[in-house]
Structures are given as C-alpha cells and as structure tokens.
C-alpha cells in the first residue's frame, strides 16, 4: 500500500500542472494525460481538492469536473 501511495504523490505535481493548464479537468481526462487509471486520477484530484488547488465545479456525485 505504501508504494502505491508514494506513486500517487509523485504524480501530484503533474496533476496540479494539468489542472492549471485546462479550463476544467475530469478524472478520465487526467487519467489519459498521466497514463494512469481513472480511479488513480480521481484520488489525485481529491488530494488537490483537499489542498485547495482545485474545486469541484459540477455539484454531481459522478462525472465531476474540477477547476482551479
């Protein structure tokens, strides 16, 4: 479990960079950009949201989009 957490953390800067470059970012879009699973991308987006880097813009429970 520690290795997977460490891997996600190493992708956090790339995820933040992608969020800054896109007007809206979805887990699926981030997954494609970083070549990871959508579930992994969603975890990265949740970490960015917790850090105040992005916010969820749709108000939905699924197919969410995040903005800076």
mmCIF file as Biopython writes it, N, C-alpha, C and O atoms, coordinates in Angstrom:
data_model
#
loop_
_atom_site.group_PDB
_atom_site.id
_atom_site.type_symbol
_atom_site.label_atom_id
_atom_site.label_alt_id
_atom_site.label_comp_id
_atom_site.label_asym_id
_atom_site.label_entity_id
_atom_site.label_seq_id
_atom_site.pdbx_PDB_ins_code
_atom_site.Cartn_x
_atom_site.Cartn_y
_atom_site.Cartn_z
_atom_site.occupancy
_atom_site.B_iso_or_equiv
_atom_site.auth_seq_id
_atom_site.auth_asym_id
_atom_site.pdbx_PDB_model_num
ATOM 1   N N  . UNK A ? 1  ? 0.820   -1.196 0.000   1.0 0.0 1  A 1 
ATOM 2   C CA . UNK A ? 1  ? 0.000   0.000  0.000   1.0 0.0 1  A 1 
ATOM 3   C C  . UNK A ? 1  ? 0.862   1.256  0.000   1.0 0.0 1  A 1 
ATOM 4   O O  . UNK A ? 1  ? 0.507   2.258  -0.622  1.0 0.0 1  A 1 
ATOM 5   N N  . UNK A ? 2  ? 1.990   1.203  0.696   1.0 0.0 2  A 1 
ATOM 6   C CA . UNK A ? 2  ? 2.843   2.374  0.735   1.0 0.0 2  A 1 
ATOM 7   C C  . UNK A ? 2  ? 3.397   2.720  -0.639  1.0 0.0 2  A 1 
ATOM 8   O O  . UNK A ? 2  ? 3.516   3.897  -0.980  1.0 0.0 2  A 1 
ATOM 9   N N  . UNK A ? 3  ? 3.732   1.723  -1.422  1.0 0.0 3  A 1 
ATOM 10  C CA . UNK A ? 3  ? 4.277   2.007  -2.739  1.0 0.0 3  A 1 
ATOM 11  C C  . UNK A ? 3  ? 3.263   2.723  -3.620  1.0 0.0 3  A 1 
ATOM 12  O O  . UNK A ? 3  ? 3.619   3.662  -4.332  1.0 0.0 3  A 1 
ATOM 13  N N  . UNK A ? 4  ? 2.007   2.294  -3.580  1.0 0.0 4  A 1 
ATOM 14  C CA . UNK A ? 4  ? 1.005   2.947  -4.414  1.0 0.0 4  A 1 
ATOM 15  C C  . UNK A ? 4  ? 0.748   4.375  -3.945  1.0 0.0 4  A 1 
ATOM 16  O O  . UNK A ? 4  ? 0.524   5.260  -4.771  1.0 0.0 4  A 1 
ATOM 17  N N  . UNK A ? 5  ? 0.776   4.614  -2.649  1.0 0.0 5  A 1 
ATOM 18  C CA . UNK A ? 5  ? 0.606   5.971  -2.138  1.0 0.0 5  A 1 
ATOM 19  C C  . UNK A ? 5  ? 1.768   6.836  -2.578  1.0 0.0 5  A 1 
ATOM 20  O O  . UNK A ? 5  ? 1.585   7.982  -2.989  1.0 0.0 5  A 1 
ATOM 21  N N  . UNK A ? 6  ? 2.963   6.281  -2.488  1.0 0.0 6  A 1 
ATOM 22  C CA . UNK A ? 6  ? 4.144   7.034  -2.894  1.0 0.0 6  A 1 
ATOM 23  C C  . UNK A ? 6  ? 4.074   7.369  -4.381  1.0 0.0 6  A 1 
ATOM 24  O O  . UNK A ? 6  ? 4.452   8.469  -4.786  1.0 0.0 6  A 1 
ATOM 25  N N  . UNK A ? 7  ? 3.592   6.430  -5.198  1.0 0.0 7  A 1 
ATOM 26  C CA . UNK A ? 7  ? 3.463   6.672  -6.630  1.0 0.0 7  A 1 
ATOM 27  C C  . UNK A ? 7  ? 2.475   7.785  -6.935  1.0 0.0 7  A 1 
ATOM 28  O O  . UNK A ? 7  ? 2.727   8.624  -7.800  1.0 0.0 7  A 1 
ATOM 29  N N  . UNK A ? 8  ? 1.346   7.795  -6.224  1.0 0.0 8  A 1 
ATOM 30  C CA . UNK A ? 8  ? 0.362   8.859  -6.435  1.0 0.0 8  A 1 
ATOM 31  C C  . UNK A ? 8  ? 0.944   10.204 -6.044  1.0 0.0 8  A 1 
ATOM 32  O O  . UNK A ? 8  ? 0.709   11.203 -6.724  1.0 0.0 8  A 1 
ATOM 33  N N  . UNK A ? 9  ? 1.699   10.243 -4.959  1.0 0.0 9  A 1 
ATOM 34  C CA . UNK A ? 9  ? 2.282   11.507 -4.530  1.0 0.0 9  A 1 
ATOM 35  C C  . UNK A ? 9  ? 3.247   12.025 -5.568  1.0 0.0 9  A 1 
ATOM 36  O O  . UNK A ? 9  ? 3.317   13.234 -5.788  1.0 0.0 9  A 1 
ATOM 37  N N  . UNK A ? 10 ? 3.997   11.145 -6.215  1.0 0.0 10 A 1 
ATOM 38  C CA . UNK A ? 10 ? 4.943   11.603 -7.216  1.0 0.0 10 A 1 
ATOM 39  C C  . UNK A ? 10 ? 4.228   12.150 -8.448  1.0 0.0 10 A 1 
ATOM 40  O O  . UNK A ? 10 ? 4.809   12.933 -9.199  1.0 0.0 10 A 1 
ATOM 41  N N  . UNK A ? 11 ? 2.987   11.753 -8.665  1.0 0.0 11 A 1 
ATOM 42  C CA . UNK A ? 11 ? 2.205   12.274 -9.788  1.0 0.0 11 A 1 
ATOM 43  C C  . UNK A ? 11 ? 1.449   13.546 -9.422  1.0 0.0 11 A 1 
ATOM 44  O O  . UNK A ? 11 ? 0.890   14.199 -10.303 1.0 0.0 11 A 1 
ATOM 45  N N  . UNK A ? 12 ? 1.421   13.909 -8.151  1.0 0.0 12 A 1 
ATOM 46  C CA . UNK A ? 12 ? 0.675   15.080 -7.722  1.0 0.0 12 A 1 
ATOM 47  C C  . UNK A ? 12 ? 1.124   16.360 -8.435  1.0 0.0 12 A 1 
ATOM 48  O O  . UNK A ? 12 ? 0.264   17.125 -8.873  1.0 0.0 12 A 1 
ATOM 49  N N  . UNK A ? 13 ? 2.419   16.630 -8.573  1.0 0.0 13 A 1 
ATOM 50  C CA . UNK A ? 13 ? 2.828   17.839 -9.307  1.0 0.0 13 A 1 
ATOM 51  C C  . UNK A ? 13 ? 2.348   17.836 -10.764 1.0 0.0 13 A 1 
ATOM 52  O O  . UNK A ? 13 ? 1.943   18.876 -11.284 1.0 0.0 13 A 1 
ATOM 53  N N  . UNK A ? 14 ? 2.392   16.681 -11.418 1.0 0.0 14 A 1 
ATOM 54  C CA . UNK A ? 14 ? 1.919   16.595 -12.800 1.0 0.0 14 A 1 
ATOM 55  C C  . UNK A ? 14 ? 0.412   16.828 -12.864 1.0 0.0 14 A 1 
ATOM 56  O O  . UNK A ? 14 ? -0.081  17.460 -13.799 1.0 0.0 14 A 1 
ATOM 57  N N  . UNK A ? 15 ? -0.314  16.323 -11.877 1.0 0.0 15 A 1 
ATOM 58  C CA . UNK A ? 15 ? -1.760  16.528 -11.831 1.0 0.0 15 A 1 
ATOM 59  C C  . UNK A ? 15 ? -2.081  18.001 -11.604 1.0 0.0 15 A 1 
ATOM 60  O O  . UNK A ? 15 ? -2.993  18.539 -12.231 1.0 0.0 15 A 1 
ATOM 61  N N  . UNK A ? 16 ? -1.345  18.655 -10.719 1.0 0.0 16 A 1 
ATOM 62  C CA . UNK A ? 16 ? -1.558  20.086 -10.470 1.0 0.0 16 A 1 
ATOM 63  C C  . UNK A ? 16 ? -1.257  20.889 -11.728 1.0 0.0 16 A 1 
ATOM 64  O O  . UNK A ? 16 ? -1.986  21.825 -12.056 1.0 0.0 16 A 1 
ATOM 65  N N  . UNK A ? 17 ? -0.195  20.532 -12.431 1.0 0.0 17 A 1 
ATOM 66  C CA . UNK A ? 17 ? 0.149   21.223 -13.674 1.0 0.0 17 A 1 
ATOM 67  C C  . UNK A ? 17 ? -0.962  21.061 -14.708 1.0 0.0 17 A 1 
ATOM 68  O O  . UNK A ? 17 ? -1.321  22.021 -15.390 1.0 0.0 17 A 1 
ATOM 69  N N  . UNK A ? 18 ? -1.505  19.858 -14.826 1.0 0.0 18 A 1 
ATOM 70  C CA . UNK A ? 18 ? -2.604  19.616 -15.771 1.0 0.0 18 A 1 
ATOM 71  C C  . UNK A ? 18 ? -3.825  20.450 -15.396 1.0 0.0 18 A 1 
ATOM 72  O O  . UNK A ? 18 ? -4.499  20.993 -16.272 1.0 0.0 18 A 1 
ATOM 73  N N  . UNK A ? 19 ? -4.112  20.553 -14.101 1.0 0.0 19 A 1 
ATOM 74  C CA . UNK A ? 19 ? -5.262  21.345 -13.653 1.0 0.0 19 A 1 
ATOM 75  C C  . UNK A ? 19 ? -5.085  22.818 -13.997 1.0 0.0 19 A 1 
ATOM 76  O O  . UNK A ? 19 ? -6.050  23.498 -14.345 1.0 0.0 19 A 1 
ATOM 77  N N  . UNK A ? 20 ? -3.869  23.302 -13.903 1.0 0.0 20 A 1 
ATOM 78  C CA . UNK A ? 20 ? -3.615  24.711 -14.212 1.0 0.0 20 A 1 
ATOM 79  C C  . UNK A ? 20 ? -3.716  24.998 -15.700 1.0 0.0 20 A 1 
ATOM 80  O O  . UNK A ? 20 ? -4.021  26.123 -16.093 1.0 0.0 20 A 1 
ATOM 81  N N  . UNK A ? 21 ? -3.466  24.004 -16.523 1.0 0.0 21 A 1 
ATOM 82  C CA . UNK A ? 21 ? -3.473  24.200 -17.982 1.0 0.0 21 A 1 
ATOM 83  C C  . UNK A ? 21 ? -4.839  24.004 -18.629 1.0 0.0 21 A 1 
ATOM 84  O O  . UNK A ? 21 ? -5.068  24.461 -19.749 1.0 0.0 21 A 1 
ATOM 85  N N  . UNK A ? 22 ? -5.749  23.324 -17.927 1.0 0.0 22 A 1 
ATOM 86  C CA . UNK A ? 22 ? -7.057  23.012 -18.500 1.0 0.0 22 A 1 
ATOM 87  C C  . UNK A ? 22 ? -8.140  23.861 -17.848 1.0 0.0 22 A 1 
ATOM 88  O O  . UNK A ? 22 ? -8.081  24.101 -16.642 1.0 0.0 22 A 1 
ATOM 89  N N  . UNK A ? 23 ? -9.133  24.323 -18.617 1.0 0.0 23 A 1 
ATOM 90  C CA . UNK A ? 23 ? -10.220 25.092 -18.004 1.0 0.0 23 A 1 
ATOM 91  C C  . UNK A ? 23 ? -11.049 24.242 -17.036 1.0 0.0 23 A 1 
ATOM 92  O O  . UNK A ? 23 ? -11.529 24.750 -16.022 1.0 0.0 23 A 1 
ATOM 93  N N  . UNK A ? 24 ? -11.216 22.971 -17.340 1.0 0.0 24 A 1 
ATOM 94  C CA . UNK A ? 24 ? -11.909 22.031 -16.456 1.0 0.0 24 A 1 
ATOM 95  C C  . UNK A ? 24 ? -11.249 20.679 -16.654 1.0 0.0 24 A 1 
ATOM 96  O O  . UNK A ? 24 ? -10.868 20.318 -17.768 1.0 0.0 24 A 1 
ATOM 97  N N  . UNK A ? 25 ? -11.118 19.943 -15.576 1.0 0.0 25 A 1 
ATOM 98  C CA . UNK A ? 25 ? -10.413 18.670 -15.634 1.0 0.0 25 A 1 
ATOM 99  C C  . UNK A ? 25 ? -11.272 17.578 -15.008 1.0 0.0 25 A 1 
ATOM 100 O O  . UNK A ? 25 ? -11.799 17.739 -13.907 1.0 0.0 25 A 1 
ATOM 101 N N  . UNK A ? 26 ? -11.404 16.467 -15.723 1.0 0.0 26 A 1 
ATOM 102 C CA . UNK A ? 26 ? -12.133 15.316 -15.203 1.0 0.0 26 A 1 
ATOM 103 C C  . UNK A ? 26 ? -11.124 14.222 -14.850 1.0 0.0 26 A 1 
ATOM 104 O O  . UNK A ? 26 ? -9.973  14.257 -15.285 1.0 0.0 26 A 1 
ATOM 105 N N  . UNK A ? 27 ? -11.567 13.268 -14.067 1.0 0.0 27 A 1 
ATOM 106 C CA . UNK A ? 27 ? -10.691 12.140 -13.719 1.0 0.0 27 A 1 
ATOM 107 C C  . UNK A ? 27 ? -10.286 11.382 -14.977 1.0 0.0 27 A 1 
ATOM 108 O O  . UNK A ? 27 ? -9.131  10.976 -15.109 1.0 0.0 27 A 1 
ATOM 109 N N  . UNK A ? 28 ? -11.209 11.191 -15.887 1.0 0.0 28 A 1 
ATOM 110 C CA . UNK A ? 28 ? -10.901 10.472 -17.126 1.0 0.0 28 A 1 
ATOM 111 C C  . UNK A ? 28 ? -9.869  11.228 -17.965 1.0 0.0 28 A 1 
ATOM 112 O O  . UNK A ? 28 ? -8.941  10.626 -18.505 1.0 0.0 28 A 1 
ATOM 113 N N  . UNK A ? 29 ? -10.032 12.539 -18.071 1.0 0.0 29 A 1 
ATOM 114 C CA . UNK A ? 29 ? -9.081  13.342 -18.834 1.0 0.0 29 A 1 
ATOM 115 C C  . UNK A ? 29 ? -7.694  13.340 -18.203 1.0 0.0 29 A 1 
ATOM 116 O O  . UNK A ? 29 ? -6.684  13.228 -18.898 1.0 0.0 29 A 1 
ATOM 117 N N  . UNK A ? 30 ? -7.655  13.464 -16.881 1.0 0.0 30 A 1 
ATOM 118 C CA . UNK A ? 30 ? -6.372  13.434 -16.184 1.0 0.0 30 A 1 
ATOM 119 C C  . UNK A ? 30 ? -5.725  12.065 -16.322 1.0 0.0 30 A 1 
ATOM 120 O O  . UNK A ? 30 ? -4.509  11.963 -16.488 1.0 0.0 30 A 1 
ATOM 121 N N  . UNK A ? 31 ? -6.534  11.016 -16.252 1.0 0.0 31 A 1 
ATOM 122 C CA . UNK A ? 31 ? -6.015  9.651  -16.405 1.0 0.0 31 A 1 
ATOM 123 C C  . UNK A ? 31 ? -5.350  9.478  -17.763 1.0 0.0 31 A 1 
ATOM 124 O O  . UNK A ? 31 ? -4.278  8.881  -17.858 1.0 0.0 31 A 1 
ATOM 125 N N  . UNK A ? 32 ? -5.972  9.991  -18.803 1.0 0.0 32 A 1 
ATOM 126 C CA . UNK A ? 32 ? -5.383  9.898  -20.136 1.0 0.0 32 A 1 
ATOM 127 C C  . UNK A ? 32 ? -4.068  10.651 -20.211 1.0 0.0 32 A 1 
ATOM 128 O O  . UNK A ? 32 ? -3.093  10.148 -20.770 1.0 0.0 32 A 1 
ATOM 129 N N  . UNK A ? 33 ? -4.034  11.862 -19.645 1.0 0.0 33 A 1 
ATOM 130 C CA . UNK A ? 33 ? -2.822  12.674 -19.702 1.0 0.0 33 A 1 
ATOM 131 C C  . UNK A ? 33 ? -1.658  12.040 -18.951 1.0 0.0 33 A 1 
ATOM 132 O O  . UNK A ? 33 ? -0.520  12.078 -19.419 1.0 0.0 33 A 1 
ATOM 133 N N  . UNK A ? 34 ? -1.942  11.458 -17.787 1.0 0.0 34 A 1 
ATOM 134 C CA . UNK A ? 34 ? -0.879  10.904 -16.950 1.0 0.0 34 A 1 
ATOM 135 C C  . UNK A ? 34 ? -0.658  9.411  -17.173 1.0 0.0 34 A 1 
ATOM 136 O O  . UNK A ? 34 ? 0.245   8.814  -16.586 1.0 0.0 34 A 1 
ATOM 137 N N  . UNK A ? 35 ? -1.493  8.810  -18.031 1.0 0.0 35 A 1 
ATOM 138 C CA . UNK A ? 35 ? -1.424  7.372  -18.328 1.0 0.0 35 A 1 
ATOM 139 C C  . UNK A ? 35 ? -1.566  6.536  -17.052 1.0 0.0 35 A 1 
ATOM 140 O O  . UNK A ? 35 ? -0.759  5.652  -16.765 1.0 0.0 35 A 1 
ATOM 141 N N  . UNK A ? 36 ? -2.628  6.854  -16.299 1.0 0.0 36 A 1 
ATOM 142 C CA . UNK A ? 36 ? -2.965  6.109  -15.088 1.0 0.0 36 A 1 
ATOM 143 C C  . UNK A ? 36 ? -4.438  5.736  -15.159 1.0 0.0 36 A 1 
ATOM 144 O O  . UNK A ? 36 ? -5.132  6.119  -16.102 1.0 0.0 36 A 1 
ATOM 145 N N  . UNK A ? 37 ? -4.914  5.000  -14.181 1.0 0.0 37 A 1 
ATOM 146 C CA . UNK A ? 37 ? -6.322  4.612  -14.172 1.0 0.0 37 A 1 
ATOM 147 C C  . UNK A ? 37 ? -7.193  5.810  -13.765 1.0 0.0 37 A 1 
ATOM 148 O O  . UNK A ? 37 ? -6.717  6.708  -13.070 1.0 0.0 37 A 1 
ATOM 149 N N  . UNK A ? 38 ? -8.452  5.828  -14.189 1.0 0.0 38 A 1 
ATOM 150 C CA . UNK A ? 38 ? -9.361  6.888  -13.747 1.0 0.0 38 A 1 
ATOM 151 C C  . UNK A ? 38 ? -9.502  6.931  -12.225 1.0 0.0 38 A 1 
ATOM 152 O O  . UNK A ? 38 ? -9.655  8.007  -11.647 1.0 0.0 38 A 1 
ATOM 153 N N  . UNK A ? 39 ? -9.453  5.767  -11.576 1.0 0.0 39 A 1 
ATOM 154 C CA . UNK A ? 39 ? -9.548  5.734  -10.117 1.0 0.0 39 A 1 
ATOM 155 C C  . UNK A ? 39 ? -8.337  6.431  -9.485  1.0 0.0 39 A 1 
ATOM 156 O O  . UNK A ? 39 ? -8.483  7.175  -8.515  1.0 0.0 39 A 1 
ATOM 157 N N  . UNK A ? 40 ? -7.159  6.191  -10.032 1.0 0.0 40 A 1 
ATOM 158 C CA . UNK A ? 40 ? -5.955  6.853  -9.544  1.0 0.0 40 A 1 
ATOM 159 C C  . UNK A ? 40 ? -6.017  8.350  -9.769  1.0 0.0 40 A 1 
ATOM 160 O O  . UNK A ? 40 ? -5.601  9.133  -8.914  1.0 0.0 40 A 1 
ATOM 161 N N  . UNK A ? 41 ? -6.542  8.751  -10.933 1.0 0.0 41 A 1 
ATOM 162 C CA . UNK A ? 41 ? -6.674  10.173 -11.241 1.0 0.0 41 A 1 
ATOM 163 C C  . UNK A ? 41 ? -7.658  10.838 -10.287 1.0 0.0 41 A 1 
ATOM 164 O O  . UNK A ? 41 ? -7.438  11.968 -9.852  1.0 0.0 41 A 1 
ATOM 165 N N  . UNK A ? 42 ? -8.737  10.141 -9.962  1.0 0.0 42 A 1 
ATOM 166 C CA . UNK A ? 42 ? -9.716  10.695 -9.034  1.0 0.0 42 A 1 
ATOM 167 C C  . UNK A ? 42 ? -9.093  10.903 -7.652  1.0 0.0 42 A 1 
ATOM 168 O O  . UNK A ? 42 ? -9.370  11.903 -6.990  1.0 0.0 42 A 1 
ATOM 169 N N  . UNK A ? 43 ? -8.258  9.968  -7.223  1.0 0.0 43 A 1 
ATOM 170 C CA . UNK A ? 43 ? -7.571  10.133 -5.941  1.0 0.0 43 A 1 
ATOM 171 C C  . UNK A ? 43 ? -6.653  11.358 -5.966  1.0 0.0 43 A 1 
ATOM 172 O O  . UNK A ? 43 ? -6.575  12.102 -4.988  1.0 0.0 43 A 1 
ATOM 173 N N  . UNK A ? 44 ? -5.967  11.559 -7.079  1.0 0.0 44 A 1 
ATOM 174 C CA . UNK A ? 44 ? -5.111  12.743 -7.214  1.0 0.0 44 A 1 
ATOM 175 C C  . UNK A ? 44 ? -5.946  14.018 -7.155  1.0 0.0 44 A 1 
ATOM 176 O O  . UNK A ? 44 ? -5.571  14.980 -6.485  1.0 0.0 44 A 1 
ATOM 177 N N  . UNK A ? 45 ? -7.081  14.023 -7.858  1.0 0.0 45 A 1 
ATOM 178 C CA . UNK A ? 45 ? -7.949  15.201 -7.851  1.0 0.0 45 A 1 
ATOM 179 C C  . UNK A ? 45 ? -8.495  15.478 -6.459  1.0 0.0 45 A 1 
ATOM 180 O O  . UNK A ? 45 ? -8.615  16.635 -6.056  1.0 0.0 45 A 1 
ATOM 181 N N  . UNK A ? 46 ? -8.827  14.423 -5.722  1.0 0.0 46 A 1 
ATOM 182 C CA . UNK A ? 46 ? -9.313  14.607 -4.351  1.0 0.0 46 A 1 
ATOM 183 C C  . UNK A ? 46 ? -8.230  15.191 -3.463  1.0 0.0 46 A 1 
ATOM 184 O O  . UNK A ? 46 ? -8.521  16.017 -2.598  1.0 0.0 46 A 1 
ATOM 185 N N  . UNK A ? 47 ? -6.980  14.775 -3.663  1.0 0.0 47 A 1 
ATOM 186 C CA . UNK A ? 47 ? -5.873  15.340 -2.888  1.0 0.0 47 A 1 
ATOM 187 C C  . UNK A ? 47 ? -5.672  16.814 -3.244  1.0 0.0 47 A 1 
ATOM 188 O O  . UNK A ? 47 ? -5.434  17.644 -2.366  1.0 0.0 47 A 1 
ATOM 189 N N  . UNK A ? 48 ? -5.768  17.130 -4.530  1.0 0.0 48 A 1 
ATOM 190 C CA . UNK A ? 48 ? -5.643  18.530 -4.953  1.0 0.0 48 A 1 
ATOM 191 C C  . UNK A ? 48 ? -6.786  19.371 -4.395  1.0 0.0 48 A 1 
ATOM 192 O O  . UNK A ? 48 ? -6.591  20.529 -4.025  1.0 0.0 48 A 1 
ATOM 193 N N  . UNK A ? 49 ? -7.964  18.788 -4.339  1.0 0.0 49 A 1 
ATOM 194 C CA . UNK A ? 49 ? -9.115  19.495 -3.781  1.0 0.0 49 A 1 
ATOM 195 C C  . UNK A ? 49 ? -8.908  19.747 -2.286  1.0 0.0 49 A 1 
ATOM 196 O O  . UNK A ? 49 ? -9.183  20.844 -1.799  1.0 0.0 49 A 1 
ATOM 197 N N  . UNK A ? 50 ? -8.429  18.743 -1.563  1.0 0.0 50 A 1 
ATOM 198 C CA . UNK A ? 50 ? -8.175  18.887 -0.128  1.0 0.0 50 A 1 
ATOM 199 C C  . UNK A ? 50 ? -7.116  19.946 0.149   1.0 0.0 50 A 1 
ATOM 200 O O  . UNK A ? 50 ? -7.150  20.611 1.185   1.0 0.0 50 A 1 
ATOM 201 N N  . UNK A ? 51 ? -6.172  20.100 -0.785  1.0 0.0 51 A 1 
ATOM 202 C CA . UNK A ? 51 ? -5.111  21.095 -0.628  1.0 0.0 51 A 1 
ATOM 203 C C  . UNK A ? 51 ? -5.551  22.477 -1.088  1.0 0.0 51 A 1 
ATOM 204 O O  . UNK A ? 51 ? -4.804  23.444 -0.938  1.0 0.0 51 A 1 
ATOM 205 N N  . UNK A ? 52 ? -6.763  22.583 -1.650  1.0 0.0 52 A 1 
ATOM 206 C CA . UNK A ? 52 ? -7.262  23.874 -2.103  1.0 0.0 52 A 1 
ATOM 207 C C  . UNK A ? 52 ? -6.753  24.304 -3.466  1.0 0.0 52 A 1 
ATOM 208 O O  . UNK A ? 52 ? -6.890  25.469 -3.838  1.0 0.0 52 A 1 
ATOM 209 N N  . UNK A ? 53 ? -6.163  23.372 -4.220  1.0 0.0 53 A 1 
ATOM 210 C CA . UNK A ? 53 ? -5.639  23.695 -5.546  1.0 0.0 53 A 1 
ATOM 211 C C  . UNK A ? 53 ? -6.761  23.731 -6.577  1.0 0.0 53 A 1 
ATOM 212 O O  . UNK A ? 53 ? -6.779  24.597 -7.452  1.0 0.0 53 A 1 
ATOM 213 N N  . UNK A ? 54 ? -7.702  22.785 -6.473  1.0 0.0 54 A 1 
ATOM 214 C CA . UNK A ? 54 ? -8.841  22.738 -7.389  1.0 0.0 54 A 1 
ATOM 215 C C  . UNK A ? 54 ? -10.123 22.666 -6.570  1.0 0.0 54 A 1 
ATOM 216 O O  . UNK A ? 54 ? -10.101 22.375 -5.374  1.0 0.0 54 A 1 
ATOM 217 N N  . UNK A ? 55 ? -11.236 22.938 -7.238  1.0 0.0 55 A 1 
ATOM 218 C CA . UNK A ? 55 ? -12.539 22.754 -6.604  1.0 0.0 55 A 1 
ATOM 219 C C  . UNK A ? 55 ? -13.444 22.046 -7.598  1.0 0.0 55 A 1 
ATOM 220 O O  . UNK A ? 55 ? -13.294 22.191 -8.811  1.0 0.0 55 A 1 
ATOM 221 N N  . UNK A ? 56 ? -14.389 21.274 -7.062  1.0 0.0 56 A 1 
ATOM 222 C CA . UNK A ? 56 ? -15.334 20.550 -7.897  1.0 0.0 56 A 1 
ATOM 223 C C  . UNK A ? 56 ? -16.370 21.543 -8.392  1.0 0.0 56 A 1 
ATOM 224 O O  . UNK A ? 56 ? -16.945 22.293 -7.603  1.0 0.0 56 A 1 
ATOM 225 N N  . UNK A ? 57 ? -16.612 21.550 -9.706  1.0 0.0 57 A 1 
ATOM 226 C CA . UNK A ? 57 ? -17.449 22.587 -10.302 1.0 0.0 57 A 1 
ATOM 227 C C  . UNK A ? 57 ? -18.847 22.130 -10.705 1.0 0.0 57 A 1 
ATOM 228 O O  . UNK A ? 57 ? -19.691 22.975 -11.003 1.0 0.0 57 A 1 
ATOM 229 N N  . UNK A ? 58 ? -19.124 20.830 -10.726 1.0 0.0 58 A 1 
ATOM 230 C CA . UNK A ? 58 ? -20.402 20.374 -11.266 1.0 0.0 58 A 1 
ATOM 231 C C  . UNK A ? 58 ? -21.469 20.156 -10.208 1.0 0.0 58 A 1 
ATOM 232 O O  . UNK A ? 58 ? -22.659 20.269 -10.502 1.0 0.0 58 A 1 
ATOM 233 N N  . UNK A ? 59 ? -21.064 19.843 -8.974  1.0 0.0 59 A 1 
ATOM 234 C CA . UNK A ? 59 ? -22.027 19.533 -7.933  1.0 0.0 59 A 1 
ATOM 235 C C  . UNK A ? 59 ? -22.634 18.144 -8.060  1.0 0.0 59 A 1 
ATOM 236 O O  . UNK A ? 59 ? -23.588 17.814 -7.355  1.0 0.0 59 A 1 
ATOM 237 N N  . UNK A ? 60 ? -22.093 17.339 -8.942  1.0 0.0 60 A 1 
ATOM 238 C CA . UNK A ? 60 ? -22.604 15.981 -9.146  1.0 0.0 60 A 1 
ATOM 239 C C  . UNK A ? 60 ? -21.800 14.984 -8.330  1.0 0.0 60 A 1 
ATOM 240 O O  . UNK A ? 60 ? -20.713 15.290 -7.840  1.0 0.0 60 A 1 
ATOM 241 N N  . UNK A ? 61 ? -22.356 13.779 -8.193  1.0 0.0 61 A 1 
ATOM 242 C CA . UNK A ? 61 ? -21.648 12.703 -7.495  1.0 0.0 61 A 1 
ATOM 243 C C  . UNK A ? 61 ? -20.782 11.888 -8.446  1.0 0.0 61 A 1 
ATOM 244 O O  . UNK A ? 61 ? -19.849 11.213 -8.011  1.0 0.0 61 A 1 
ATOM 245 N N  . UNK A ? 62 ? -21.078 11.944 -9.723  1.0 0.0 62 A 1 
ATOM 246 C CA . UNK A ? 62 ? -20.263 11.233 -10.708 1.0 0.0 62 A 1 
ATOM 247 C C  . UNK A ? 62 ? -20.019 12.157 -11.890 1.0 0.0 62 A 1 
ATOM 248 O O  . UNK A ? 62 ? -20.699 13.172 -12.039 1.0 0.0 62 A 1 
ATOM 249 N N  . UNK A ? 63 ? -19.069 11.814 -12.714 1.0 0.0 63 A 1 
ATOM 250 C CA . UNK A ? 63 ? -18.691 12.628 -13.881 1.0 0.0 63 A 1 
ATOM 251 C C  . UNK A ? 63 ? -18.392 14.060 -13.444 1.0 0.0 63 A 1 
ATOM 252 O O  . UNK A ? 63 ? -18.860 15.019 -14.058 1.0 0.0 63 A 1 
ATOM 253 N N  . UNK A ? 64 ? -17.622 14.187 -12.396 1.0 0.0 64 A 1 
ATOM 254 C CA . UNK A ? 64 ? -17.269 15.502 -11.858 1.0 0.0 64 A 1 
ATOM 255 C C  . UNK A ? 64 ? -16.208 16.174 -12.691 1.0 0.0 64 A 1 
ATOM 256 O O  . UNK A ? 64 ? -15.391 15.512 -13.331 1.0 0.0 64 A 1 
ATOM 257 N N  . UNK A ? 65 ? -16.223 17.489 -12.682 1.0 0.0 65 A 1 
ATOM 258 C CA . UNK A ? 65 ? -15.180 18.284 -13.327 1.0 0.0 65 A 1 
ATOM 259 C C  . UNK A ? 65 ? -14.610 19.233 -12.280 1.0 0.0 65 A 1 
ATOM 260 O O  . UNK A ? 65 ? -15.341 19.782 -11.456 1.0 0.0 65 A 1 
ATOM 261 N N  . UNK A ? 66 ? -13.317 19.413 -12.326 1.0 0.0 66 A 1 
ATOM 262 C CA . UNK A ? 66 ? -12.612 20.246 -11.357 1.0 0.0 66 A 1 
ATOM 263 C C  . UNK A ? 66 ? -11.999 21.440 -12.064 1.0 0.0 66 A 1 
ATOM 264 O O  . UNK A ? 66 ? -11.520 21.340 -13.193 1.0 0.0 66 A 1 
ATOM 265 N N  . UNK A ? 67 ? -12.023 22.575 -11.372 1.0 0.0 67 A 1 
ATOM 266 C CA . UNK A ? 67 ? -11.446 23.812 -11.908 1.0 0.0 67 A 1 
ATOM 267 C C  . UNK A ? 67 ? -10.515 24.403 -10.862 1.0 0.0 67 A 1 
ATOM 268 O O  . UNK A ? 67 ? -10.590 24.084 -9.676  1.0 0.0 67 A 1 
ATOM 269 N N  . UNK A ? 68 ? -9.635  25.273 -11.340 1.0 0.0 68 A 1 
ATOM 270 C CA . UNK A ? 68 ? -8.691  25.950 -10.433 1.0 0.0 68 A 1 
ATOM 271 C C  . UNK A ? 68 ? -9.389  27.103 -9.763  1.0 0.0 68 A 1 
ATOM 272 O O  . UNK A ? 68 ? -8.781  27.810 -8.959  1.0 0.0 68 A 1 
#
